[in-house]
């Protein structure tokens, strides 16, 4: 049986320190921004089934030389600059992957 995005969100939330408002805000942004396709795209990495390319789509005008930003993300790590300051490294990209994997029944 398929798991909806809301069900996956709730399952992940149960495992997190959501008593921390910053973690809860990041979880909400992961759900809203990344998983709802609001300026982001998630694709599995070709060489590692437990890593994903999370692409933040550019809003720069064409021809400015600024392109999309790509982060390599797994349940345990992310290449974004926020991971070093987020509680337990729980940036919104990692949280999004946790929800995504819950929706698609991917085991860690």
Secondary structure, 3 states (H helix, E strand, C coil): CCCCHHHHHHHHHHCCCCCCHHHHHHHHHHHHHHCCCCCEEEEECCCCCCCEEEEECCCCCCCCCCCCEEEEECCCCECCHHHHCCHHHCCHHHHHHHHHHHHCCCCC
